[in-house]
């Protein structure tokens, strides 16, 4: 079992020291003495141990990638197979910090064993190489090149590629995907300030890029005599790999200074865990976060001013624990513009609407992308959010969120999909091809709206789920807690359609979610509603609505092209406003639990099912004969 100690150096760097207890103590003693005379004093670097913290005999602390440890020293004693055991241990680490090997061991053998690891700093003898070890640790602290460059594979790391690409974008002020002379001057000043004459360096850089382009026989380094992002990547690669250059250290440190000024942390990312910790809800059970006015304005600026076209927003999108690289955070949400299933281009309205939806679902996405898109380190991410009460805890209509989520329920083939599509596009009407098409997956549709009362902009999210998934999702608190209203649809031309709603009502009424009855396919009924057929069971819709405490008459919907006779009875365009009012005053529309009604409905449904099955069977038998 190893002892793990943590060395606090330069007031900000944490170095883990792992090994046998006696070996760790010996290393600490050597470092304590050596740090007082560190060779980096000419660069203004002080060397001292601030705190030494004994973490106890635990290999797990560092093998799991202890948060905040920037480097690890492994103290080896020269035992047989010690290097192989360490290599095996390192291969099992999920998060590996840079490491060095110290102690009584063949250093050439160690270099050969770990030469393929980009995290390996080298093997050091404290008697002979203490200064070199301290310099390596200082380099990791100030300019961790391993974060940007994979030395064994001679290529940028995924994080490094995005960090450099973002730095290029940060200096591309005119958003034309190239750096002109003024922008290149700004870029080089951020890196080379105090190292060389910047005006001369601009010409040197352009000559270097021209030479590289000729040697590699490629033509994507320049455009209209300006440098592209590929040219900047080639330039940075030269800085990171030319270790014999006299200004190597100054250039790599300057590069990290430029990255830091643009908002990049030493991890290579534009965000850190402190950003998530700063945005907290006092009570996660009752409260939720939504996109604020400031958040909307920030995203509008990103869409209109920071990229040459919307599709390039994701060019350096980071990979997170929730999303894949190069994709919007709603890539896995079917129906949203830009998702994998709907790759269509999005407008600024659908872009903002998608962010409203994803913020309610997981607000951490907005923190990550805001930092990537230029929210500075000193800007509080809380400005992007506003706190609202969850549906079941709202006491005032003013607490209504700026995005309302509505679940569409109804019997199979009653027109739910047509209603959803028609609300998105008022010019899109149902056709014969849309009839009898069952929904096979959870469909989510965004509908930007404005309420009629105070012109407050809100967005409507429509959820349509497969019939087989309805029982599961209705009993899922994580899903239903985000639903603000439910549309109960039934086919006015199908006398058996309303029974579906009656069957689900006992479950729905317990959720305390406002509900709105909708009768679809008005075009098949005709213009005389008095000729509407009764539903084929005892409890008629109007009687059911009266006893259940639901609003009557229902919204009357037709999704086919309007005719003169039906123009006055189609409520499709007023449906979003009705849902808004439903959510503003939910107490009047959540229904009533009526045990006699629910029991009666259950018995009637059972009887109806039996009788229907018998009649259908008899008809089939007659036809067969």
SULHU-V244879 format. One record per run of one state. SS is the DSSP state (alpha for helix, beta for strand, coil for the rest). FROM is the first residue (numbers start at 0). LEN is the number of residues. Records with the same first field share a line. If there is no record, write none. Layout:
SS->FROM-LEN, FROM-LEN
//
This chain:
coil->0-2, 9-3, 19-1, 37-1, 43-5, 54-5, 63-7, 76-5, 91-6, 103-3, 113-6, 124-5, 142-2, 150-4, 156-1, 171-7, 179-1, 192-5, 216-5, 223-2, 227-1, 241-6, 261-11, 278-8, 291-1, 305-4, 314-33, 361-2, 372-8, 389-1, 393-3, 399-3, 410-5, 424-7, 434-8, 450-6, 464-2, 474-2, 480-4, 491-6, 509-4, 520-1, 524-4, 531-9, 548-6, 556-10, 569-2, 584-1, 588-6, 624-1
beta->2-7, 12-7, 48-6, 70-6, 97-6, 119-5, 148-2, 154-2, 178-1, 221-2, 225-2, 286-5, 384-5, 402-8, 442-8, 456-8, 484-7, 513-7, 554-2
alpha->20-17, 38-5, 59-4, 81-10, 106-7, 129-13, 144-4, 157-14, 180-12, 197-19, 228-13, 247-14, 272-6, 292-13, 309-5, 347-14, 363-9, 380-4, 390-3, 396-3, 415-9, 431-3, 466-8, 476-4, 497-12, 521-3, 528-3, 540-8, 566-3, 571-13, 585-3, 594-30
//
